[in-house]
Each structure stands twice: as structure tokens, then as C-alpha cells.
């Protein structure tokens, strides 16, 4: 949700940014899900299956008609996610709506990820809507990222993933393990989420700005 926009703003192409971020992200998601795998519910699995099927269908359709990563589309998605995630007065009604209509949000995640690769922003909000417990929310989000990420990885292996650049991705894994052990227990997770969505909002604005000046 943050890594790819940051690299693109730095001047790196979408395919290169995906090469750097995706493999390491999948490993981290696997580690997040591993400790809570037995707690994955039937409803979680239905959500993963639905969002994956929708994503796969729209991904092939998008590429068949020439729809590729677009800074304007991705920026708009990030701005909306950042606003709703950061501002409590907007977030609470949205979270309630996402929780009431889970299948609609699953479909939205698949479509948005296919056209912008930013479906993770809606996935994060959906996880917060369905689970008030932080661990359960993280489990759901990690499972969703894995479902979408493996499809994305296999698809882009023939559409632009650079295997050499993927080696940089593995730097993120030991960083995650160290932070999870020594940093995460001392953090205020509510404030951390607000900070992440604030950064998401800023990156969305920067992507749109870059789209118009490039």
C-alpha cells in the first residue's frame, strides 16, 4: 500500500516497483498469517476466494483492453483510503458500511486491485471493519494480501516482473522480524494506523501531482 507508491514517486516504473515490493511482501504476509492460521474462519476463506476471482477476471480484462497502472487512478484510491482511514468522523460510518455488506467490499477490493494495484488500501479498511481485535484484523489483511499477491506474482512473471530486482525485496523480511520482536510491542497501534493512513493520503496527492506534471 505504501512501498509501491513511494518507489513510483521516486521515478521507478510500476513493474520495477512491483518487482522490489511483491516477493518480500508475500513472505511477510505468510509470517503474519502463520501464527494465526488455525483462526482463519470460513467467512475469511469465502472473502479470499471472492476477491481473488474478481481480481483475476478484471486483471485479464484490464490488460486485454490496455488498462495498465495509472498514477491518477492509484492516487485517487490512496487519497480516498487515506481520508477515510485517518479521519474518524469519516472512518466509522464507512467501516460500519463495509461490515454490513462484506461481499460488496470483497468485490470492490478485487476490482480496485486490478485497475490500480491499490486494493490493499480498501483491504486494510475492510479488515478494521470486520475485526476490532488488532491480531484478527492483521490476520484477515495478511490473508487477503496473500490471495491477491500470489495471483499478481504469477501474472506479472510473464508481464514485467524482474527477478533480479526481486532480490532487494528480501531485505524487508529481516527488517520486519526485528521490528515485530523489538518495536511493535512498544507501539500505540491506533496511532500507528492513523500515521499510515496519513502517509497514504500524502502519497495519493503526490501521485496525482506527478501524473499532471510528468
C-alpha positions in Angstrom: 0.0 0.0 0.0 2.9 2.4 0.7 6.0 0.7 -0.9 4.9 0.8 -4.5 3.6 4.4 -4.5 6.9 5.5 -2.8 9.0 3.9 -5.4 6.9 5.2 -8.3 7.1 8.7 -6.9 10.9 8.3 -6.8 10.8 7.7 -10.6 10.8 3.9 -10.7 8.4 2.2 -13.1 5.4 0.2 -11.9 6.9 -3.1 -13.0 10.2 -2.4 -11.2 8.4 -1.2 -8.1 6.3 -4.4 -8.1 9.5 -6.5 -8.5 11.0 -4.9 -5.5 8.0 -5.0 -3.2 5.9 -8.0 -4.0 8.1 -11.1 -3.1 9.1 -9.7 0.3 5.5 -8.7 1.0 4.3 -12.2 0.3 6.9 -13.6 2.8 5.9 -11.1 5.5 2.2 -11.8 4.9 2.9 -15.6 5.3 4.7 -14.9 8.6 1.8 -12.8 9.8 -0.7 -15.5 8.9 1.3 -18.5 10.1 0.9 -17.8 13.8 -2.9 -17.4 13.4 -3.6 -19.9 10.6 -5.9 -22.0 12.7 -8.0 -19.0 13.5 -8.8 -18.3 9.8 -12.6 -18.6 9.6 -14.8 -20.0 6.8 -16.1 -16.4 6.1 -12.4 -15.3 5.7 -11.9 -18.0 3.1 -15.0 -17.1 1.2 -13.8 -13.5 1.1 -10.3 -14.5 -0.1 -11.9 -16.7 -2.8 -14.3 -14.0 -4.0 -11.8 -11.1 -4.1 -9.3 -13.4 -5.9 -11.7 -14.5 -8.6 -12.9 -10.9 -9.2 -9.3 -9.7 -9.2 -8.2 -12.4 -11.7 -11.1 -11.7 -14.1 -10.7 -8.0 -14.1 -6.9 -8.2 -14.3 -7.0 -10.2 -17.5 -9.8 -7.9 -18.8 -7.8 -4.7 -17.9 -4.7 -5.9 -19.8 -6.7 -7.1 -22.8 -8.2 -3.6 -23.3 -4.9 -1.9 -22.5 -5.6 -0.7 -19.0 -2.3 -0.6 -17.1 -1.2 1.1 -13.9 -2.2 4.7 -13.9 -0.9 7.3 -11.4 -4.2 9.3 -11.4 -6.3 6.2 -10.6 -3.9 5.0 -8.0 -3.6 8.4 -6.5 -7.4 8.8 -6.2 -7.7 5.4 -4.5 -5.0 6.3 -2.0 -6.5 9.7 -1.2 -9.9 8.2 -0.5 -8.4 5.4 1.6 -6.2 7.9 3.4 -9.1 10.3 4.2 -11.4 7.6 5.4 -8.7 5.8 7.4 -7.3 8.9 9.0 -10.4 11.0 9.8 -12.5 9.2 12.5 -15.8 11.0 11.5 -15.5 9.6 8.0 -13.9 6.2 9.0 -16.6 4.9 11.4 -19.6 5.2 9.0 -17.5 3.6 6.3 -16.3 0.8 8.5 -19.9 0.1 9.5 -21.0 0.0 5.9 -18.1 -2.3 4.9 -19.1 -4.6 7.7 -22.7 -4.7 6.8 -22.0 -5.6 3.1 -18.9 -7.8 3.2 -19.3 -9.3 -0.2 -19.6 -5.9 -1.8 -16.3 -4.9 -0.2 -14.7 -8.1 -1.3 -15.7 -7.4 -4.9 -14.5 -3.8 -4.6 -11.1 -5.0 -3.4 -10.7 -7.2 -6.4 -11.7 -4.6 -9.0 -9.6 -1.8 -7.4 -6.6 -4.0 -7.2 -6.9 -5.0 -10.9 -7.1 -1.4 -12.2 -4.7 0.3 -9.7 -2.8 -2.3 -7.7 -4.0 -0.4 -4.6 -6.7 -2.8 -3.5 -4.7 -3.2 -0.3 -5.9 0.2 0.9 -9.5 -1.0 0.9 -8.5 -4.4 2.2 -6.9 -2.6 5.3 -10.1 -0.7 5.9 -12.2 -3.9 5.5 -10.0 -5.8 8.0 -10.5 -3.0 10.5 -14.3 -3.1 9.9 -14.7 -6.8 10.4 -12.4 -7.3 13.3 -11.9 -4.9 16.3 -9.1 -7.1 17.6 -5.8 -6.0 16.1 -4.4 -9.5 15.7 -7.6 -10.8 13.9 -7.6 -7.7 11.7 -3.9 -8.3 10.8 -4.7 -12.0 10.1 -7.5 -11.1 7.7 -5.5 -8.4 5.9 -2.5 -10.7 5.5 -4.6 -13.5 4.1 -6.1 -11.1 1.6 -2.7 -9.8 0.5 -1.5 -13.3 0.1 -4.5 -14.3 -2.1 -4.1 -11.3 -4.3 -0.3 -11.2 -4.2 0.2 -14.8 -5.5 -2.1 -14.1 -8.4 -0.3 -10.9 -9.1 3.1 -12.5 -8.9 2.3 -15.3 -11.3 0.6 -12.9 -13.7 3.4 -10.4 -13.8 6.1 -13.1 -14.0 5.1 -13.0 -17.7 4.2 -9.4 -17.8 7.1 -7.4 -16.4 8.4 -8.8 -13.1 12.2 -8.5 -12.9 13.6 -11.4 -10.9 17.0 -9.7 -10.2 15.2 -6.7 -8.7 13.2 -9.1 -6.5 16.3 -9.8 -4.5 16.0 -6.3 -3.0 12.6 -7.3 -1.7 14.1 -9.9 0.8 15.7 -7.1 2.7 12.3 -6.3 4.1 11.9 -9.7 5.7 14.6 -9.4 8.5 13.6 -5.8 9.0 10.0 -7.0 9.6 11.1 -9.7 12.0 13.3 -7.3 14.0 10.6 -4.7 14.2 7.9 -7.3 15.1 10.1 -8.5 18.0 11.5 -5.3 19.4 9.5 -2.4 18.1 5.9 -3.4 17.6 5.2 -4.4 21.3 6.0 -0.8 22.3 3.9 1.0 19.7 0.4 2.5 20.1 -1.2 0.6 17.2 -4.1 3.0 16.9 -1.8 6.0 16.4 0.3 3.9 14.0 -2.7 3.1 11.8 -3.5 6.9 11.7 0.1 7.6 10.7 0.0 5.0 8.0 -3.3 6.4 6.5 -1.9 9.9 6.7 1.1 8.8 4.7 -1.2 7.0 2.3 -3.1 10.3 1.8 0.1 12.2 1.1 1.3 9.6 -1.4 -2.0 9.8 -3.2 -1.7 13.5 -3.5 1.9 13.2 -4.8 1.0 10.6 -7.3 -1.8 12.8 -8.8 0.6 15.7 -8.8 3.2 13.7 -10.6 0.7 12.5 -13.1 -0.1 16.0 -14.2 3.5 17.4 -14.3 5.1 14.4 -16.0 
